[in-house]
């Protein structure tokens, strides 16, 4: 693959130092699959390097892969505005979620946290958004996760939207489910993950982190965009 199609993985950004470390480990795996492709990280908020700065440094036509699990404001507005601000030509792929690969990774993390004993029902804990389309995508992910786990799954939100994760956990308990788990619909550690510490669940899964299914999804997004598909 020629160098003009650099891959720019774009995330929200977090002040939690573990977040960027996990994303870099994830991208190291992507680099193993794309050894001839320059792979960069960029952010749309909180920390640097910002997306417009990274794009300004790259020649040719970079491929921007939004590392978001729903297509909310950052994907629909921040990313295109950053591309436009540079006057740079770039190809922007769809966000990662709610692709089946992401849902499979979320399910694996919950299974690992539950140590083989899946909870009776599950809350899919997502960041939340004021964008109805983004919330609809989270609901799609919840439906897919229910099919994978063969459990009742409801969406709960860490901020902005309702129900909150704690409210969703309480609702499932009220419905008669004895053991309730939380599946983290988050890519990397950060403030949102810490807010899941006290939501009343019996098990809380870690974020997706470095997972082969997500690595393959990023690589596929890149290859399809670089090939003009």
C-alpha positions in Angstrom: 0.0 0.0 0.0 1.4 3.4 -0.9 2.3 5.9 1.7 -0.2 8.6 0.5 -2.9 6.5 2.1 -1.9 7.0 5.7 -4.3 5.7 8.3 -5.3 8.3 10.9 -7.2 6.7 13.8 -9.3 9.4 15.5 -10.6 9.2 19.1 -12.3 11.5 21.5 -9.4 12.0 23.9 -9.2 11.5 27.7 -7.1 12.9 30.6 -6.8 9.3 31.9 -3.2 8.4 31.0 -4.2 4.8 30.4 -6.5 5.7 27.6 -3.9 6.8 25.0 -1.6 3.9 26.0 -4.3 1.3 25.2 -5.1 3.0 21.9 -1.4 2.9 20.9 -1.3 -0.8 21.8 -4.3 -1.3 19.6 -2.7 0.6 16.8 0.5 -1.4 17.2 -1.5 -4.5 16.2 -3.0 -2.6 13.3 0.5 -1.7 12.2 1.5 -5.4 12.2 -1.3 -6.0 9.6 -0.4 -2.9 7.6 3.4 -2.8 7.8 3.8 -0.4 4.8 1.2 2.1 6.0 1.9 5.1 8.2 -0.5 4.8 11.1 -1.2 7.8 13.3 -3.4 8.6 16.3 -5.4 11.9 16.5 -8.0 13.3 18.8 -11.0 15.6 18.5 -11.1 16.8 22.1 -9.2 17.1 25.4 -5.7 16.1 24.4 -3.3 16.4 21.5 -2.4 15.8 18.7 -5.6 17.1 17.3 -7.0 15.7 14.0 -6.5 18.8 11.9 -2.8 19.1 13.1 -2.1 15.5 12.1 -3.8 15.8 8.7 -1.8 18.9 8.0 1.4 16.9 8.3 0.4 14.1 6.0 0.8 14.0 2.2 -1.6 12.5 -0.3 -5.0 11.2 0.8 -5.1 9.9 4.3 -7.8 7.6 5.5 -9.5 8.7 8.7 -11.0 5.9 10.8 -13.2 7.3 13.6 -12.6 5.2 16.7 -16.1 5.8 18.0 -18.8 3.2 18.8 -21.6 5.4 17.6 -21.9 8.2 15.0 -22.7 11.1 17.3 -21.6 14.8 17.1 -17.9 14.1 17.0 -18.2 11.8 14.0 -20.8 13.8 12.2 -19.4 17.3 12.9 -16.0 17.4 14.5 -14.3 15.0 12.2 -15.5 16.5 8.9 -14.8 20.0 10.2 -11.2 19.1 11.1 -10.8 17.7 7.6 -12.3 20.8 6.0 -10.2 23.1 8.1 -6.9 21.8 6.7 -8.1 22.1 3.1 -6.9 18.5 2.9 -8.4 15.8 0.9 -9.1 12.8 3.2 -11.4 9.8 3.1 -13.4 9.3 6.3 -14.7 5.8 7.0 -17.8 4.9 9.1 -17.4 4.7 12.9 -16.5 1.3 14.4 -19.9 0.7 16.1 -22.3 -0.9 16.0 -20.4 -3.4 13.8 -20.7 -7.1 14.7 -17.0 -7.2 15.4 -17.3 -4.6 18.1 -20.3 -6.4 19.7 -18.3 -9.7 19.6 -15.5 -8.0 21.4 -17.8 -6.5 24.1 -19.3 -10.0 24.6 -15.8 -11.5 25.1 -14.9 -8.9 27.7 -18.0 -9.6 29.6 -17.4 -13.4 29.5 -13.9 -12.9 30.8 -15.0 -10.7 33.6 -17.8 -13.1 34.5 -15.3 -16.0 34.5 -17.6 -18.3 32.6 -20.8 -17.6 34.6 -22.7 -15.1 32.5 -25.1 -12.9 34.4 -28.9 -13.4 34.0 -29.3 -10.0 32.3 -27.0 -7.3 31.0 -26.7 -3.6 30.7 -24.8 -2.3 27.8 -23.0 0.8 29.3 -22.4 3.4 26.6 -21.0 6.9 26.9 -24.3 8.6 26.0 -25.2 11.4 23.5 -27.7 14.0 22.8 -27.8 12.7 19.2 -30.8 10.5 18.6 -29.1 8.7 15.7 -26.2 7.8 18.0 -28.5 6.5 20.7 -30.3 4.4 18.0 -27.0 2.8 17.1 -26.4 1.9 20.8 -29.8 0.2 20.8 -28.8 -1.7 17.7 -25.6 -2.8 19.5 -27.7 -3.9 22.6 -30.0 -6.0 20.3 -27.0 -7.6 18.7 -25.3 -8.3 22.1 -28.6 -9.9 23.3 -28.4 -12.3 20.4 -24.8 -13.2 21.0 -25.1 -13.7 24.7 -28.7 -15.1 24.7 -29.5 -12.9 27.5 -31.8 -9.9 28.0 -29.7 -6.7 27.2 -30.8 -3.1 27.8 -28.8 0.0 27.0 -27.7 2.3 29.8 -25.8 5.6 29.6 -23.0 7.0 31.6 -23.9 10.6 30.8 -26.3 12.8 28.8 -29.0 10.2 28.0 -31.4 8.1 29.9 -31.7 5.6 31.5 -28.4 5.8 33.4 -26.5 2.6 33.8 -27.5 2.5 37.5 -31.1 3.0 36.6 -30.9 0.2 34.0 -29.3 -2.2 36.5 -32.1 -1.4 39.1 -34.8 -1.9 36.4 -33.5 -5.4 35.6 -33.4 -6.3 39.2 -37.0 -5.1 39.6 -37.9 -7.3 36.7 -36.7 -10.3 38.6 -33.1 -10.9 37.3 -30.9 -12.0 40.2 -27.5 -11.5 38.7 -27.0 -8.4 36.5 -23.9 -7.6 34.6 -22.6 -4.5 32.8 -20.9 -4.8 29.4 -18.7 -1.8 28.7 -19.4 -0.2 25.4 -16.2 1.7 25.6 -13.0 1.3 23.6 -10.4 2.4 26.2 -10.1 3.4 29.9 -11.1 6.9 30.9 -13.5 8.9 33.1 -16.5 7.1 31.8 -15.2 3.7 32.9 -14.6 4.9 36.4 -18.2 5.9 36.7 -19.2 2.3 36.4 -17.6 1.4 39.8 -20.7 1.8 41.8 -23.8 1.1 39.6 -25.0 -1.9 41.6 -24.0 -4.6 39.2 -22.6 -8.0 40.1 -20.0 -7.9 37.4 -18.6 -5.0 35.3 -16.6 -5.8 32.2 -13.5 -3.8 31.3 -13.4 -1.7 28.0 -12.8 -3.5 24.8 -9.1 -2.5 24.6 -6.9 -4.5 22.3 -9.1 -7.2 20.7 -8.4 -9.1 17.5 -11.9 -8.5 16.1 -11.5 -4.7 16.5 -8.0 -4.8 15.0 -9.4 -6.6 12.0 -12.3 -4.2 11.7 -9.9 -1.2 11.6 -7.8 -2.9 9.0 -10.8 -3.7 6.9 -12.2 -0.1 7.1 -8.8 1.2 6.0 -8.4 -1.3 3.1 -11.9 -0.6 1.8 -11.4 3.1 1.9 -7.9 3.0 0.4 -9.3 0.9 -2.4 -12.0 3.4 -3.1 -14.8 1.2 -2.0 
